[in-house]
Amino acid sequence: MGGFFGTIAVKDCVNDLFYGTDYNSHLGTKRAGMATFDKEKGFSRSIHSLERDYFRSRFENELDSFTGCSGIGIISDTDPQPILINSHLGRYAVVTVAKINNLREIAAELLDKRMHLSEMSANNINQTELVALLINMGDTFVDGINLVYQKVKGSCSMLILTEDGIIAARDALGRTPIIIGQKEGAYAATSESTSLPNLEYQVLRDVGPGEIVRLRAEGIEVLQKPFEHEQICSFLWVYYGFPASDYEGVNTEYVREHLGKMIGKEDDTMADCVCGIPDSGVGTALGYAEGRQIPYQRAVLKYTPTWPRSFTPGNQSRRNLVAKMKLIPNKALLKGQRVVFCDDSIVRGTQLRDNVRTFFEYGAKEVHARISCPPLVYGCPFIGFTASKSDLELITRRIIQDFEGDPNKNLDKYAQTDSPEYNRMVEEIGRRLGLSSVKFSKIETLIEAIGMPKCKVCTHCFDGTSYFFEKKSGK
């Protein structure tokens, strides 16, 4: 995934930039970067790896080297950024939150036009540099950004730090958010509204899908109005959004608790208590406890001092170790109990299966799972919210392959709630994970909890519907 923060003010912005960027740290674990612009010194930039350290500790000692009234920062799960560019549009720095599925096709096209790619990471193309090259092909920033929208298959939101303000451009279908904040003498644009209140910014509004705005210290200029169609990612509310953040005016924790309450009211499973798998399962479990009228207990906890929330490592053995080490079951609350555990999703199932085994070893009488979203039947081509490299890493696809002999057969039937295929798949998921029972939220329940029209929310990973909207938007 990834998250960014940009700010421009009438006075020095470095402290706001530093702490605002840090509030996006739950969205990425690989690299971070900051760039500032000073009218006298020009652009300053720094990039660090986060794989062995945290954002604040990596950048704190060099804050005095940054000066200026405008800047952008990024927490990234992809390549080193910001990228600094000198072009016919002027000098600028750019950061992106993007997943570009046709990266090599675009690169080949640009190389054929005698352009070059200099920023490489582990011998791979730096997708932010690729975005910058597309921007440079436009006569204006707006032309270039629209070329990005036209060319990229996937998603791309960006912040561009120029000598004349910060340009914020949200993905053409709004899959990833940009929220604008305001305080006296300053504006900010960020992936997470959580970044704003402690820095005394008030949320002003969301940037619309495909909208392009320029922030200056004295105000906001709309360079391009929002597009008609929107497909904001539902996983913002299910998993990777911070609980205090709002997207399109809808609060993440409110959605999780409301969703859990609806799931609890529909459930007739006899249980002694409910527990949320930290972090993103906690809100759902609190709501479930209210809806089902059973106690909420912290039967499993995350060791937060040294295991902050992070995305799952790509290495399987390391994934298994991380999953085991950061969660600590509480034997006193598990022994002899029928426990419902709420979790955000089941991707591979490895972590939950190991947790379930541990819960039984610690004396749980029954272990039930209630999942905040429907089964992940389709891999996500738009947002990098898991480390999965293939749809076959999804437990649903492996089961479908075993049932059908083909992991792509009858997907629409397996995605349809309460169809014979769906029920058989869910039952098999529970069996393979060693659960007493497992139930998933329905798409209708999830959409009701979010409170937006389904046509504006991307549910592709559950039902494969988003390609329809890509065609309507001309992508």
Backbone hydrogen bonds, N-H to C=O, Kabsch-Sander energy under -0.5 kcal/mol:
donor,donor_aa,acceptor,acceptor_aa,energy
2,G,27,L,-0.8
3,G,75,I,-2.4
5,F,73,G,-2.1
6,G,189,A,-2.5
7,T,71,G,-2.4
8,I,187,Y,-2.1
9,A,69,C,-2.8
10,V,185,G,-1.9
13,C,68,G,-2.3
17,L,13,C,-2.6
18,F,14,V,-2.7
19,Y,15,N,-2.5
20,G,16,D,-2.6
21,T,17,L,-2.2
22,D,18,F,-1.7
23,Y,19,Y,-1.3
24,N,21,T,-2.1
25,S,22,D,-2.1
27,L,24,N,-2.0
28,G,25,S,-1.0
30,K,76,S,-1.4
31,R,76,S,-2.1
32,A,48,H,-2.5
33,G,74,I,-1.9
34,M,46,S,-2.3
35,A,72,I,-2.5
36,T,44,S,-2.1
37,F,70,S,-2.5
38,D,42,G,-2.5
42,G,38,D,-3.1
44,S,36,T,-2.2
46,S,34,M,-2.2
48,H,32,A,-2.7
50,L,30,K,-3.4
51,E,30,K,-0.7
58,R,54,Y,-1.6
59,F,55,F,-1.8
60,E,56,R,-2.5
62,E,59,F,-1.4
63,L,60,E,-1.2
65,S,62,E,-1.6
66,F,63,L,-1.8
69,C,37,F,-0.8
70,S,37,F,-0.9
71,G,7,T,-2.2
72,I,35,A,-2.4
73,G,5,F,-2.9
74,I,33,G,-2.4
75,I,3,G,-2.9
76,S,31,R,-3.5
76,S,74,I,-0.5
77,D,1,M,-0.7
83,I,94,V,-2.0
85,I,92,Y,-3.2
87,S,90,G,-1.4
90,G,87,S,-2.0
92,Y,85,I,-2.3
93,A,161,L,-2.1
94,V,83,I,-1.8
95,V,159,L,-2.2
97,V,157,S,-2.4
98,A,96,T,-0.6
99,K,155,S,-2.0
101,N,99,K,-0.7
101,N,153,K,-2.9
102,N,153,K,-0.5
103,L,100,I,-0.8
106,I,102,N,-2.2
107,A,103,L,-2.4
108,A,104,R,-2.5
109,E,105,E,-1.9
110,L,106,I,-2.3
111,L,107,A,-2.7
112,D,108,A,-2.0
113,K,109,E,-0.8
113,K,110,L,-0.6
114,R,111,L,-1.8
115,M,110,L,-2.2
118,S,116,H,-0.5
120,M,118,S,-0.9
121,S,124,N,-1.9
124,N,121,S,-1.5
126,N,119,E,-1.2
127,Q,125,I,-0.8
130,L,126,N,-1.8
131,V,127,Q,-2.0
132,A,128,T,-2.0
133,L,129,E,-2.3
134,L,130,L,-1.9
135,I,131,V,-2.4
136,N,132,A,-2.4
137,M,133,L,-0.6
137,M,134,L,-1.0
138,G,135,I,-1.9
144,G,140,T,-2.4
145,I,141,F,-2.8
146,N,142,V,-2.2
147,L,143,D,-1.6
148,V,144,G,-1.7
149,Y,145,I,-2.3
150,Q,146,N,-2.1
151,K,147,L,-2.5
152,V,148,V,-2.6
154,G,152,V,-0.7
155,S,99,K,-1.9
157,S,97,V,-2.2
158,M,169,A,-2.8
159,L,95,V,-2.0
160,I,167,I,-2.8
161,L,93,A,-3.1
162,T,160,I,-0.7
162,T,165,G,-2.7
163,E,91,R,-0.5
165,G,162,T,-0.7
166,I,215,L,-2.1
167,I,160,I,-2.9
168,A,166,I,-0.5
168,A,213,V,-2.7
169,A,158,M,-2.5
170,R,211,E,-1.7
174,G,171,D,-2.0
179,I,190,T,-3.2
180,I,205,R,-3.2
181,G,188,A,-2.7
182,Q,202,Q,-2.3
183,K,186,A,-2.3
186,A,183,K,-2.4
187,Y,8,I,-2.3
188,A,181,G,-2.3
189,A,6,G,-2.5
190,T,179,I,-2.3
191,S,4,F,-2.1
195,S,192,E,-1.9
196,L,193,S,-1.8
199,L,196,L,-1.3
200,E,197,P,-2.0
201,Y,196,L,-2.1
202,Q,182,Q,-2.9
204,L,180,I,-3.1
205,R,180,I,-1.3
207,V,178,I,-2.9
210,G,170,R,-0.6
210,G,171,D,-1.6
211,E,208,G,-1.9
212,I,224,Q,-1.9
213,V,168,A,-2.5
214,R,221,E,-3.0
215,L,166,I,-3.6
216,R,214,R,-0.5
216,R,219,G,-2.6
219,G,216,R,-1.4
221,E,214,R,-2.6
223,L,212,I,-2.3
223,L,221,E,-0.7
224,Q,212,I,-2.0
227,F,209,P,-3.7
231,Q,173,L,-3.7
232,I,456,K,-2.0
233,C,175,R,-1.9
234,S,458,C,-1.7
236,L,233,C,-1.5
237,W,234,S,-1.0
238,V,234,S,-1.4
239,Y,235,F,-2.6
240,Y,235,F,-1.2
241,G,235,F,-0.6
241,G,236,L,-1.5
245,S,242,F,-2.2
247,Y,250,V,-2.1
250,V,247,Y,-2.1
251,N,249,G,-0.5
252,T,245,S,-2.6
253,E,243,P,-2.0
255,V,251,N,-1.9
256,R,252,T,-2.2
257,E,253,E,-2.7
258,H,254,Y,-2.7
259,L,255,V,-2.8
260,G,256,R,-2.4
261,K,257,E,-2.3
262,M,258,H,-2.1
263,I,259,L,-2.4
264,G,260,G,-2.7
265,K,261,K,-2.1
266,E,262,M,-1.4
267,D,263,I,-0.8
267,D,264,G,-0.7
271,A,269,T,-0.5
272,D,338,R,-2.9
273,C,338,R,-1.4
274,V,295,P,-2.3
275,C,340,V,-2.8
277,I,342,C,-3.0
281,G,277,I,-2.0
282,V,279,D,-1.8
285,A,281,G,-2.0
286,L,282,V,-2.3
287,G,283,G,-2.0
288,Y,284,T,-2.6
289,A,285,A,-2.6
290,E,286,L,-1.4
291,G,287,G,-2.7
292,R,288,Y,-3.2
293,Q,289,A,-1.0
294,I,289,A,-1.3
297,Q,274,V,-2.6
297,Q,295,P,-0.5
299,A,297,Q,-1.6
301,L,328,I,-2.3
303,Y,326,K,-2.5
304,T,302,K,-1.5
306,T,303,Y,-0.6
307,W,303,Y,-1.2
319,R,315,N,-2.4
320,N,316,Q,-2.3
321,L,317,S,-1.8
322,V,318,R,-2.9
323,A,319,R,-2.7
324,K,320,N,-1.6
325,M,321,L,-2.8
326,K,322,V,-2.2
327,L,323,A,-0.6
328,I,301,L,-3.9
330,N,299,A,-3.2
331,K,329,P,-0.8
333,L,330,N,-1.3
334,L,330,N,-1.0
335,K,331,K,-2.2
336,G,363,G,-3.4
337,Q,334,L,-2.2
339,V,337,Q,-0.8
339,V,366,E,-2.6
340,V,273,C,-2.3
341,F,339,V,-0.5
341,F,368,H,-3.5
342,C,275,C,-2.6
342,C,340,V,-0.5
343,D,370,R,-1.8
353,R,349,G,-2.5
354,D,350,T,-2.1
355,N,351,Q,-2.3
356,V,352,L,-2.9
357,R,353,R,-2.1
358,T,354,D,-2.0
359,F,355,N,-2.7
360,F,356,V,-2.2
361,E,357,R,-2.1
362,Y,358,T,-1.8
363,G,360,F,-1.7
364,A,359,F,-2.3
365,K,337,Q,-2.4
366,E,337,Q,-1.5
368,H,339,V,-2.9
369,A,437,S,-2.4
370,R,341,F,-2.6
371,I,439,K,-2.6
372,S,343,D,-2.4
373,C,344,D,-0.7
376,L,346,I,-0.6
377,V,375,P,-1.3
377,V,461,C,-1.3
378,Y,461,C,-2.3
385,F,383,I,-1.5
393,E,390,S,-1.9
394,L,391,D,-1.8
395,I,347,V,-2.8
398,R,394,L,-1.9
399,I,395,I,-2.0
400,I,396,T,-2.6
401,Q,397,R,-2.5
402,D,398,R,-1.9
403,F,399,I,-2.6
404,E,400,I,-3.3
405,G,401,Q,-2.4
406,D,400,I,-0.6
409,K,406,D,-1.5
411,L,408,N,-0.6
414,Y,410,N,-1.9
415,A,411,L,-1.8
416,Q,413,K,-0.7
417,T,415,A,-0.7
419,S,416,Q,-2.0
422,Y,413,K,-0.6
423,N,419,S,-2.8
424,R,420,P,-2.1
425,M,421,E,-2.3
426,V,422,Y,-2.8
427,E,423,N,-2.2
428,E,424,R,-1.9
429,I,425,M,-2.3
430,G,426,V,-2.2
431,R,427,E,-2.0
432,R,428,E,-2.8
433,L,429,I,-1.8
434,G,430,G,-0.6
434,G,431,R,-0.9
435,L,430,G,-2.4
436,S,367,V,-3.0
437,S,367,V,-0.8
439,K,369,A,-2.0
441,S,371,I,-1.7
441,S,373,C,-0.7
446,L,442,K,-2.4
447,I,443,I,-2.8
448,E,444,E,-2.1
449,A,445,T,-2.1
450,I,446,L,-2.2
451,G,447,I,-2.5
452,M,447,I,-0.6
456,K,453,P,-2.1
457,V,454,K,-1.5
458,C,232,I,-3.1
459,T,457,V,-0.6
462,F,459,T,-1.7
463,D,459,T,-2.3
464,G,460,H,-2.8
468,F,465,T,-1.4
469,F,465,T,-0.5
469,F,466,S,-0.7
470,E,466,S,-1.7
471,K,467,Y,-2.1
472,K,468,F,-1.9
473,S,469,F,-1.9
474,G,471,K,-1.0
475,K,470,E,-2.2
